[in-house]
């Protein structure tokens, strides 16, 4: 945002940059791990006066927002399709012309399966394997 100052009749113009710090936002909920066909309630905290919120999920195959998505507290229901994974819940808080996003991850079922990458293995004797798990990051040796 800029504030324009005008001095005198000849209009000497100066600009002062004015910053607006983002509000401290967070999402709270009764559970961030939902089984199939269960519902969790989520609330945006730290809303500045006069601000509005709009909620969305990044994957509606796994879960849906029940009811209006523009209230401070919403309900999210995991779909009953038996799929597992993670969804990102975003609360876009609008104040004047500024938008401040806040996100939280909700695990549906067993969540997103880990990605395992072989680092070292011995095919000759078959007695040793080493792998790296990307989600969560962890190194595991088998043998």
CNS distance restraints for C-alpha pairs under 8 A (distance, minus, plus):
assign (resid   1 and name CA) (resid  17 and name CA) 6.30 0.50 0.50
assign (resid   1 and name CA) (resid  18 and name CA) 5.50 0.50 0.50
assign (resid   1 and name CA) (resid  19 and name CA) 6.49 0.50 0.50
assign (resid   1 and name CA) (resid  20 and name CA) 7.87 0.50 0.50
assign (resid   2 and name CA) (resid  15 and name CA) 6.45 0.50 0.50
assign (resid   2 and name CA) (resid  16 and name CA) 5.84 0.50 0.50
assign (resid   2 and name CA) (resid  17 and name CA) 4.89 0.50 0.50
assign (resid   2 and name CA) (resid  18 and name CA) 5.82 0.50 0.50
assign (resid   3 and name CA) (resid  15 and name CA) 5.85 0.50 0.50
assign (resid   3 and name CA) (resid  16 and name CA) 5.31 0.50 0.50
assign (resid   3 and name CA) (resid  17 and name CA) 6.52 0.50 0.50
assign (resid   3 and name CA) (resid  18 and name CA) 6.91 0.50 0.50
assign (resid   4 and name CA) (resid  13 and name CA) 6.81 0.50 0.50
assign (resid   4 and name CA) (resid  14 and name CA) 5.99 0.50 0.50
assign (resid   4 and name CA) (resid  15 and name CA) 4.98 0.50 0.50
assign (resid   4 and name CA) (resid  16 and name CA) 6.70 0.50 0.50
assign (resid   5 and name CA) (resid  13 and name CA) 5.72 0.50 0.50
assign (resid   5 and name CA) (resid  14 and name CA) 5.30 0.50 0.50
assign (resid   5 and name CA) (resid  15 and name CA) 6.41 0.50 0.50
assign (resid   5 and name CA) (resid  16 and name CA) 7.90 0.50 0.50
assign (resid   6 and name CA) (resid  11 and name CA) 5.33 0.50 0.50
assign (resid   6 and name CA) (resid  12 and name CA) 5.77 0.50 0.50
assign (resid   6 and name CA) (resid  13 and name CA) 5.00 0.50 0.50
assign (resid   6 and name CA) (resid  14 and name CA) 6.85 0.50 0.50
assign (resid   7 and name CA) (resid  11 and name CA) 5.46 0.50 0.50
assign (resid   7 and name CA) (resid  12 and name CA) 5.18 0.50 0.50
assign (resid   7 and name CA) (resid  13 and name CA) 6.65 0.50 0.50
assign (resid   8 and name CA) (resid  12 and name CA) 6.84 0.50 0.50
assign (resid  22 and name CA) (resid 100 and name CA) 6.79 0.50 0.50
assign (resid  23 and name CA) (resid  46 and name CA) 6.68 0.50 0.50
assign (resid  23 and name CA) (resid  47 and name CA) 7.22 0.50 0.50
assign (resid  23 and name CA) (resid  48 and name CA) 6.78 0.50 0.50
assign (resid  23 and name CA) (resid 100 and name CA) 7.75 0.50 0.50
assign (resid  24 and name CA) (resid  46 and name CA) 5.75 0.50 0.50
assign (resid  25 and name CA) (resid  44 and name CA) 6.90 0.50 0.50
assign (resid  25 and name CA) (resid  45 and name CA) 5.55 0.50 0.50
assign (resid  25 and name CA) (resid  46 and name CA) 4.81 0.50 0.50
assign (resid  25 and name CA) (resid  47 and name CA) 6.77 0.50 0.50
assign (resid  25 and name CA) (resid 102 and name CA) 6.34 0.50 0.50
assign (resid  26 and name CA) (resid  44 and name CA) 5.87 0.50 0.50
assign (resid  26 and name CA) (resid  45 and name CA) 5.18 0.50 0.50
assign (resid  26 and name CA) (resid  46 and name CA) 6.78 0.50 0.50
assign (resid  26 and name CA) (resid 102 and name CA) 6.37 0.50 0.50
assign (resid  26 and name CA) (resid 103 and name CA) 7.79 0.50 0.50
assign (resid  27 and name CA) (resid  42 and name CA) 6.55 0.50 0.50
assign (resid  27 and name CA) (resid  43 and name CA) 5.56 0.50 0.50
assign (resid  27 and name CA) (resid  44 and name CA) 4.68 0.50 0.50
assign (resid  27 and name CA) (resid  45 and name CA) 6.03 0.50 0.50
assign (resid  27 and name CA) (resid 102 and name CA) 7.14 0.50 0.50
assign (resid  27 and name CA) (resid 103 and name CA) 7.10 0.50 0.50
assign (resid  27 and name CA) (resid 104 and name CA) 6.57 0.50 0.50
assign (resid  28 and name CA) (resid  42 and name CA) 5.61 0.50 0.50
assign (resid  28 and name CA) (resid  43 and name CA) 5.35 0.50 0.50
assign (resid  28 and name CA) (resid  44 and name CA) 6.62 0.50 0.50
assign (resid  28 and name CA) (resid  45 and name CA) 7.28 0.50 0.50
assign (resid  29 and name CA) (resid  40 and name CA) 6.84 0.50 0.50
assign (resid  29 and name CA) (resid  41 and name CA) 5.53 0.50 0.50
assign (resid  29 and name CA) (resid  42 and name CA) 4.33 0.50 0.50
assign (resid  29 and name CA) (resid  43 and name CA) 6.32 0.50 0.50
assign (resid  30 and name CA) (resid  40 and name CA) 6.10 0.50 0.50
assign (resid  30 and name CA) (resid  41 and name CA) 6.03 0.50 0.50
assign (resid  30 and name CA) (resid  42 and name CA) 7.09 0.50 0.50
assign (resid  31 and name CA) (resid  40 and name CA) 5.97 0.50 0.50
assign (resid  31 and name CA) (resid  41 and name CA) 7.72 0.50 0.50
assign (resid  32 and name CA) (resid  40 and name CA) 7.57 0.50 0.50
assign (resid  32 and name CA) (resid 105 and name CA) 6.99 0.50 0.50
assign (resid  32 and name CA) (resid 106 and name CA) 4.68 0.50 0.50
assign (resid  32 and name CA) (resid 107 and name CA) 6.13 0.50 0.50
assign (resid  33 and name CA) (resid 106 and name CA) 5.70 0.50 0.50
assign (resid  33 and name CA) (resid 107 and name CA) 4.58 0.50 0.50
assign (resid  33 and name CA) (resid 108 and name CA) 5.89 0.50 0.50
assign (resid  33 and name CA) (resid 109 and name CA) 7.13 0.50 0.50
assign (resid  34 and name CA) (resid  38 and name CA) 5.92 0.50 0.50
assign (resid  34 and name CA) (resid  39 and name CA) 6.90 0.50 0.50
assign (resid  34 and name CA) (resid  40 and name CA) 7.09 0.50 0.50
assign (resid  34 and name CA) (resid  77 and name CA) 7.83 0.50 0.50
assign (resid  34 and name CA) (resid  78 and name CA) 6.28 0.50 0.50
assign (resid  34 and name CA) (resid 106 and name CA) 7.26 0.50 0.50
assign (resid  34 and name CA) (resid 107 and name CA) 6.21 0.50 0.50
assign (resid  34 and name CA) (resid 108 and name CA) 4.98 0.50 0.50
assign (resid  34 and name CA) (resid 109 and name CA) 6.02 0.50 0.50
assign (resid  35 and name CA) (resid  78 and name CA) 6.66 0.50 0.50
assign (resid  35 and name CA) (resid 108 and name CA) 5.85 0.50 0.50
assign (resid  35 and name CA) (resid 109 and name CA) 4.62 0.50 0.50
assign (resid  36 and name CA) (resid  78 and name CA) 5.23 0.50 0.50
assign (resid  36 and name CA) (resid  79 and name CA) 5.82 0.50 0.50
assign (resid  36 and name CA) (resid  80 and name CA) 4.95 0.50 0.50
assign (resid  36 and name CA) (resid  81 and name CA) 7.28 0.50 0.50
assign (resid  36 and name CA) (resid  82 and name CA) 6.12 0.50 0.50
assign (resid  36 and name CA) (resid  83 and name CA) 7.90 0.50 0.50
assign (resid  36 and name CA) (resid 108 and name CA) 7.00 0.50 0.50
assign (resid  36 and name CA) (resid 109 and name CA) 6.13 0.50 0.50
assign (resid  37 and name CA) (resid  77 and name CA) 6.12 0.50 0.50
assign (resid  37 and name CA) (resid  78 and name CA) 4.91 0.50 0.50
assign (resid  37 and name CA) (resid  79 and name CA) 5.24 0.50 0.50
assign (resid  37 and name CA) (resid  80 and name CA) 4.74 0.50 0.50
assign (resid  38 and name CA) (resid  77 and name CA) 5.52 0.50 0.50
assign (resid  38 and name CA) (resid  78 and name CA) 5.62 0.50 0.50
assign (resid  38 and name CA) (resid  79 and name CA) 7.96 0.50 0.50
assign (resid  39 and name CA) (resid  75 and name CA) 6.43 0.50 0.50
assign (resid  39 and name CA) (resid  76 and name CA) 5.46 0.50 0.50
assign (resid  39 and name CA) (resid  77 and name CA) 4.15 0.50 0.50
assign (resid  39 and name CA) (resid  78 and name CA) 6.43 0.50 0.50
assign (resid  40 and name CA) (resid  75 and name CA) 5.61 0.50 0.50
assign (resid  40 and name CA) (resid  76 and name CA) 5.37 0.50 0.50
assign (resid  40 and name CA) (resid  77 and name CA) 6.46 0.50 0.50
assign (resid  41 and name CA) (resid  73 and name CA) 6.75 0.50 0.50
assign (resid  41 and name CA) (resid  74 and name CA) 5.68 0.50 0.50
assign (resid  41 and name CA) (resid  75 and name CA) 4.47 0.50 0.50
assign (resid  41 and name CA) (resid  76 and name CA) 6.40 0.50 0.50
assign (resid  42 and name CA) (resid  73 and name CA) 5.45 0.50 0.50
assign (resid  42 and name CA) (resid  74 and name CA) 5.43 0.50 0.50
assign (resid  42 and name CA) (resid  75 and name CA) 6.30 0.50 0.50
assign (resid  42 and name CA) (resid  76 and name CA) 7.62 0.50 0.50
assign (resid  43 and name CA) (resid  72 and name CA) 5.63 0.50 0.50
assign (resid  43 and name CA) (resid  73 and name CA) 4.23 0.50 0.50
assign (resid  43 and name CA) (resid  74 and name CA) 6.58 0.50 0.50
assign (resid  44 and name CA) (resid  72 and name CA) 5.65 0.50 0.50
assign (resid  44 and name CA) (resid  73 and name CA) 6.65 0.50 0.50
assign (resid  44 and name CA) (resid  91 and name CA) 7.07 0.50 0.50
assign (resid  47 and name CA) (resid  51 and name CA) 6.42 0.50 0.50
assign (resid  47 and name CA) (resid  52 and name CA) 7.95 0.50 0.50
assign (resid  47 and name CA) (resid  93 and name CA) 7.49 0.50 0.50
assign (resid  48 and name CA) (resid  95 and name CA) 7.57 0.50 0.50
assign (resid  50 and name CA) (resid  95 and name CA) 6.79 0.50 0.50
assign (resid  51 and name CA) (resid  93 and name CA) 6.56 0.50 0.50
assign (resid  51 and name CA) (resid  94 and name CA) 5.48 0.50 0.50
assign (resid  51 and name CA) (resid  95 and name CA) 4.53 0.50 0.50
assign (resid  51 and name CA) (resid  96 and name CA) 7.45 0.50 0.50
assign (resid  52 and name CA) (resid  70 and name CA) 7.24 0.50 0.50
assign (resid  52 and name CA) (resid  71 and name CA) 7.91 0.50 0.50
assign (resid  52 and name CA) (resid  93 and name CA) 5.66 0.50 0.50
assign (resid  52 and name CA) (resid  94 and name CA) 5.21 0.50 0.50
assign (resid  52 and name CA) (resid  95 and name CA) 6.69 0.50 0.50
assign (resid  53 and name CA) (resid  70 and name CA) 5.35 0.50 0.50
assign (resid  53 and name CA) (resid  71 and name CA) 6.54 0.50 0.50
assign (resid  53 and name CA) (resid  72 and name CA) 6.76 0.50 0.50
assign (resid  53 and name CA) (resid  91 and name CA) 6.20 0.50 0.50
assign (resid  53 and name CA) (resid  92 and name CA) 5.50 0.50 0.50
assign (resid  53 and name CA) (resid  93 and name CA) 4.39 0.50 0.50
assign (resid  53 and name CA) (resid  94 and name CA) 6.06 0.50 0.50
assign (resid  54 and name CA) (resid  69 and name CA) 5.73 0.50 0.50
assign (resid  54 and name CA) (resid  70 and name CA) 4.63 0.50 0.50
assign (resid  54 and name CA) (resid  71 and name CA) 7.44 0.50 0.50
assign (resid  54 and name CA) (resid  91 and name CA) 5.71 0.50 0.50
assign (resid  54 and name CA) (resid  92 and name CA) 5.21 0.50 0.50
assign (resid  54 and name CA) (resid  93 and name CA) 6.59 0.50 0.50
assign (resid  55 and name CA) (resid  69 and name CA) 5.15 0.50 0.50
assign (resid  55 and name CA) (resid  70 and name CA) 6.36 0.50 0.50
assign (resid  55 and name CA) (resid  89 and name CA) 7.17 0.50 0.50
assign (resid  55 and name CA) (resid  90 and name CA) 5.59 0.50 0.50
assign (resid  55 and name CA) (resid  91 and name CA) 4.53 0.50 0.50
assign (resid  55 and name CA) (resid  92 and name CA) 6.26 0.50 0.50
assign (resid  56 and name CA) (resid  65 and name CA) 7.53 0.50 0.50
assign (resid  56 and name CA) (resid  69 and name CA) 7.27 0.50 0.50
assign (resid  56 and name CA) (resid  89 and name CA) 5.95 0.50 0.50
assign (resid  56 and name CA) (resid  90 and name CA) 5.39 0.50 0.50
assign (resid  56 and name CA) (resid  91 and name CA) 6.78 0.50 0.50
assign (resid  57 and name CA) (resid  63 and name CA) 7.68 0.50 0.50
assign (resid  57 and name CA) (resid  64 and name CA) 7.36 0.50 0.50
assign (resid  57 and name CA) (resid  65 and name CA) 7.56 0.50 0.50
assign (resid  57 and name CA) (resid  87 and name CA) 6.54 0.50 0.50
assign (resid  57 and name CA) (resid  88 and name CA) 5.74 0.50 0.50
assign (resid  57 and name CA) (resid  89 and name CA) 4.77 0.50 0.50
assign (resid  57 and name CA) (resid  90 and name CA) 6.36 0.50 0.50
assign (resid  58 and name CA) (resid  87 and name CA) 6.02 0.50 0.50
assign (resid  58 and name CA) (resid  88 and name CA) 5.52 0.50 0.50
assign (resid  58 and name CA) (resid  89 and name CA) 6.82 0.50 0.50
assign (resid  59 and name CA) (resid  63 and name CA) 6.83 0.50 0.50
assign (resid  59 and name CA) (resid  87 and name CA) 5.75 0.50 0.50
assign (resid  59 and name CA) (resid  88 and name CA) 7.49 0.50 0.50
assign (resid  60 and name CA) (resid  64 and name CA) 5.57 0.50 0.50
assign (resid  61 and name CA) (resid  79 and name CA) 7.20 0.50 0.50
assign (resid  62 and name CA) (resid  78 and name CA) 5.94 0.50 0.50
assign (resid  62 and name CA) (resid  79 and name CA) 5.48 0.50 0.50
assign (resid  62 and name CA) (resid  81 and name CA) 7.80 0.50 0.50
assign (resid  62 and name CA) (resid  83 and name CA) 6.49 0.50 0.50
assign (resid  62 and name CA) (resid  84 and name CA) 7.25 0.50 0.50
assign (resid  62 and name CA) (resid  85 and name CA) 7.19 0.50 0.50
assign (resid  62 and name CA) (resid  86 and name CA) 7.94 0.50 0.50
assign (resid  62 and name CA) (resid  87 and name CA) 7.20 0.50 0.50
assign (resid  62 and name CA) (resid 108 and name CA) 6.91 0.50 0.50
assign (resid  63 and name CA) (resid  76 and name CA) 6.63 0.50 0.50
assign (resid  63 and name CA) (resid  77 and name CA) 5.49 0.50 0.50
assign (resid  63 and name CA) (resid  78 and name CA) 4.21 0.50 0.50
assign (resid  63 and name CA) (resid  79 and name CA) 5.03 0.50 0.50
assign (resid  63 and name CA) (resid  87 and name CA) 7.57 0.50 0.50
assign (resid  63 and name CA) (resid 108 and name CA) 7.83 0.50 0.50
assign (resid  64 and name CA) (resid  76 and name CA) 5.59 0.50 0.50
assign (resid  64 and name CA) (resid  77 and name CA) 5.45 0.50 0.50
assign (resid  64 and name CA) (resid  78 and name CA) 6.57 0.50 0.50
assign (resid  64 and name CA) (resid  79 and name CA) 7.00 0.50 0.50
assign (resid  65 and name CA) (resid  69 and name CA) 6.91 0.50 0.50
assign (resid  65 and name CA) (resid  74 and name CA) 7.06 0.50 0.50
assign (resid  65 and name CA) (resid  75 and name CA) 5.86 0.50 0.50
assign (resid  65 and name CA) (resid  76 and name CA) 4.51 0.50 0.50
assign (resid  65 and name CA) (resid  77 and name CA) 6.49 0.50 0.50
assign (resid  66 and name CA) (resid  74 and name CA) 7.13 0.50 0.50
assign (resid  66 and name CA) (resid  75 and name CA) 5.41 0.50 0.50
assign (resid  66 and name CA) (resid  76 and name CA) 5.88 0.50 0.50
assign (resid  66 and name CA) (resid  77 and name CA) 6.91 0.50 0.50
assign (resid  67 and name CA) (resid  74 and name CA) 7.49 0.50 0.50
assign (resid  67 and name CA) (resid  75 and name CA) 7.45 0.50 0.50
assign (resid  68 and name CA) (resid  74 and name CA) 7.53 0.50 0.50
assign (resid  69 and name CA) (resid  74 and name CA) 6.63 0.50 0.50
assign (resid  78 and name CA) (resid 108 and name CA) 6.45 0.50 0.50
assign (resid  79 and name CA) (resid  83 and name CA) 7.95 0.50 0.50
assign (resid  82 and name CA) (resid 109 and name CA) 7.67 0.50 0.50
assign (resid  83 and name CA) (resid 108 and name CA) 7.64 0.50 0.50
assign (resid  83 and name CA) (resid 109 and name CA) 7.16 0.50 0.50
assign (resid  84 and name CA) (resid 107 and name CA) 7.82 0.50 0.50
assign (resid  84 and name CA) (resid 108 and name CA) 5.30 0.50 0.50
assign (resid  84 and name CA) (resid 109 and name CA) 4.86 0.50 0.50
assign (resid  84 and name CA) (resid 110 and name CA) 5.55 0.50 0.50
assign (resid  84 and name CA) (resid 111 and name CA) 5.08 0.50 0.50
assign (resid  84 and name CA) (resid 112 and name CA) 6.33 0.50 0.50
assign (resid  85 and name CA) (resid 107 and name CA) 6.03 0.50 0.50
assign (resid  85 and name CA) (resid 108 and name CA) 5.26 0.50 0.50
assign (resid  85 and name CA) (resid 109 and name CA) 6.81 0.50 0.50
assign (resid  85 and name CA) (resid 110 and name CA) 6.75 0.50 0.50
assign (resid  85 and name CA) (resid 111 and name CA) 3.87 0.50 0.50
assign (resid  85 and name CA) (resid 112 and name CA) 4.06 0.50 0.50
assign (resid  85 and name CA) (resid 113 and name CA) 7.37 0.50 0.50
assign (resid  86 and name CA) (resid 105 and name CA) 6.51 0.50 0.50
assign (resid  86 and name CA) (resid 106 and name CA) 5.67 0.50 0.50
assign (resid  86 and name CA) (resid 107 and name CA) 4.46 0.50 0.50
assign (resid  86 and name CA) (resid 108 and name CA) 5.76 0.50 0.50
assign (resid  86 and name CA) (resid 111 and name CA) 5.35 0.50 0.50
assign (resid  86 and name CA) (resid 112 and name CA) 5.76 0.50 0.50
assign (resid  87 and name CA) (resid 105 and name CA) 5.70 0.50 0.50
assign (resid  87 and name CA) (resid 106 and name CA) 5.32 0.50 0.50
assign (resid  87 and name CA) (resid 107 and name CA) 6.49 0.50 0.50
assign (resid  87 and name CA) (resid 108 and name CA) 7.42 0.50 0.50
assign (resid  88 and name CA) (resid 103 and name CA) 6.56 0.50 0.50
assign (resid  88 and name CA) (resid 104 and name CA) 5.76 0.50 0.50
assign (resid  88 and name CA) (resid 105 and name CA) 4.56 0.50 0.50
assign (resid  88 and name CA) (resid 106 and name CA) 6.31 0.50 0.50
assign (resid  89 and name CA) (resid 103 and name CA) 5.51 0.50 0.50
assign (resid  89 and name CA) (resid 104 and name CA) 5.26 0.50 0.50
assign (resid  89 and name CA) (resid 105 and name CA) 6.09 0.50 0.50
assign (resid  89 and name CA) (resid 106 and name CA) 7.09 0.50 0.50
assign (resid  90 and name CA) (resid 101 and name CA) 6.55 0.50 0.50
assign (resid  90 and name CA) (resid 102 and name CA) 5.69 0.50 0.50
assign (resid  90 and name CA) (resid 103 and name CA) 4.43 0.50 0.50
assign (resid  90 and name CA) (resid 104 and name CA) 6.67 0.50 0.50
assign (resid  91 and name CA) (resid 101 and name CA) 5.65 0.50 0.50
assign (resid  91 and name CA) (resid 102 and name CA) 5.22 0.50 0.50
assign (resid  91 and name CA) (resid 103 and name CA) 6.31 0.50 0.50
assign (resid  92 and name CA) (resid  99 and name CA) 6.32 0.50 0.50
assign (resid  92 and name CA) (resid 100 and name CA) 5.71 0.50 0.50
assign (resid  92 and name CA) (resid 101 and name CA) 4.34 0.50 0.50
assign (resid  92 and name CA) (resid 102 and name CA) 6.45 0.50 0.50
assign (resid  93 and name CA) (resid  99 and name CA) 5.48 0.50 0.50
assign (resid  93 and name CA) (resid 100 and name CA) 5.00 0.50 0.50
assign (resid  93 and name CA) (resid 101 and name CA) 6.00 0.50 0.50
assign (resid  93 and name CA) (resid 102 and name CA) 7.77 0.50 0.50
assign (resid  94 and name CA) (resid  98 and name CA) 5.77 0.50 0.50
assign (resid  94 and name CA) (resid  99 and name CA) 4.47 0.50 0.50
assign (resid  94 and name CA) (resid 100 and name CA) 6.42 0.50 0.50
assign (resid  95 and name CA) (resid  99 and name CA) 6.36 0.50 0.50
assign (resid 107 and name CA) (resid 111 and name CA) 4.94 0.50 0.50
assign (resid 107 and name CA) (resid 112 and name CA) 7.72 0.50 0.50
assign (resid 113 and name CA) (resid 135 and name CA) 7.55 0.50 0.50
assign (resid 114 and name CA) (resid 133 and name CA) 6.23 0.50 0.50
assign (resid 114 and name CA) (resid 134 and name CA) 6.29 0.50 0.50
assign (resid 114 and name CA) (resid 135 and name CA) 4.74 0.50 0.50
assign (resid 114 and name CA) (resid 136 and name CA) 6.79 0.50 0.50
assign (resid 115 and name CA) (resid 133 and name CA) 5.67 0.50 0.50
assign (resid 115 and name CA) (resid 134 and name CA) 5.27 0.50 0.50
assign (resid 115 and name CA) (resid 135 and name CA) 6.08 0.50 0.50
assign (resid 116 and name CA) (resid 131 and name CA) 6.37 0.50 0.50
assign (resid 116 and name CA) (resid 132 and name CA) 5.59 0.50 0.50
assign (resid 116 and name CA) (resid 133 and name CA) 4.50 0.50 0.50
assign (resid 116 and name CA) (resid 134 and name CA) 6.26 0.50 0.50
assign (resid 117 and name CA) (resid 131 and name CA) 5.52 0.50 0.50
assign (resid 117 and name CA) (resid 132 and name CA) 5.26 0.50 0.50
assign (resid 117 and name CA) (resid 133 and name CA) 6.50 0.50 0.50
assign (resid 117 and name CA) (resid 134 and name CA) 7.71 0.50 0.50
assign (resid 118 and name CA) (resid 129 and name CA) 7.68 0.50 0.50
assign (resid 118 and name CA) (resid 130 and name CA) 6.21 0.50 0.50
assign (resid 118 and name CA) (resid 131 and name CA) 4.42 0.50 0.50
assign (resid 118 and name CA) (resid 132 and name CA) 6.45 0.50 0.50
assign (resid 119 and name CA) (resid 130 and name CA) 5.69 0.50 0.50
assign (resid 119 and name CA) (resid 131 and name CA) 5.21 0.50 0.50
assign (resid 119 and name CA) (resid 132 and name CA) 6.67 0.50 0.50
assign (resid 120 and name CA) (resid 129 and name CA) 6.04 0.50 0.50
assign (resid 120 and name CA) (resid 130 and name CA) 5.12 0.50 0.50
assign (resid 120 and name CA) (resid 131 and name CA) 6.93 0.50 0.50
assign (resid 121 and name CA) (resid 126 and name CA) 7.83 0.50 0.50
assign (resid 121 and name CA) (resid 128 and name CA) 5.83 0.50 0.50
assign (resid 121 and name CA) (resid 129 and name CA) 4.30 0.50 0.50
assign (resid 121 and name CA) (resid 130 and name CA) 6.01 0.50 0.50
assign (resid 122 and name CA) (resid 126 and name CA) 5.73 0.50 0.50
assign (resid 122 and name CA) (resid 127 and name CA) 7.07 0.50 0.50
assign (resid 122 and name CA) (resid 128 and name CA) 5.90 0.50 0.50
assign (resid 122 and name CA) (resid 129 and name CA) 6.63 0.50 0.50
assign (resid 127 and name CA) (resid 143 and name CA) 5.22 0.50 0.50
assign (resid 128 and name CA) (resid 141 and name CA) 7.63 0.50 0.50
assign (resid 128 and name CA) (resid 142 and name CA) 5.89 0.50 0.50
assign (resid 128 and name CA) (resid 143 and name CA) 4.34 0.50 0.50
assign (resid 129 and name CA) (resid 141 and name CA) 6.03 0.50 0.50
assign (resid 129 and name CA) (resid 142 and name CA) 5.14 0.50 0.50
assign (resid 129 and name CA) (resid 143 and name CA) 6.16 0.50 0.50
assign (resid 130 and name CA) (resid 139 and name CA) 7.59 0.50 0.50
assign (resid 130 and name CA) (resid 140 and name CA) 6.01 0.50 0.50
assign (resid 130 and name CA) (resid 141 and name CA) 4.42 0.50 0.50
assign (resid 130 and name CA) (resid 142 and name CA) 6.05 0.50 0.50
assign (resid 131 and name CA) (resid 139 and name CA) 6.10 0.50 0.50
assign (resid 131 and name CA) (resid 140 and name CA) 5.58 0.50 0.50
assign (resid 131 and name CA) (resid 141 and name CA) 6.44 0.50 0.50
assign (resid 132 and name CA) (resid 137 and name CA) 7.15 0.50 0.50
assign (resid 132 and name CA) (resid 138 and name CA) 5.92 0.50 0.50
assign (resid 132 and name CA) (resid 139 and name CA) 4.59 0.50 0.50
assign (resid 132 and name CA) (resid 140 and name CA) 6.31 0.50 0.50
assign (resid 133 and name CA) (resid 137 and name CA) 5.20 0.50 0.50
assign (resid 133 and name CA) (resid 138 and name CA) 5.09 0.50 0.50
assign (resid 133 and name CA) (resid 139 and name CA) 6.18 0.50 0.50
assign (resid 133 and name CA) (resid 140 and name CA) 7.65 0.50 0.50
assign (resid 134 and name CA) (resid 138 and name CA) 6.90 0.50 0.50
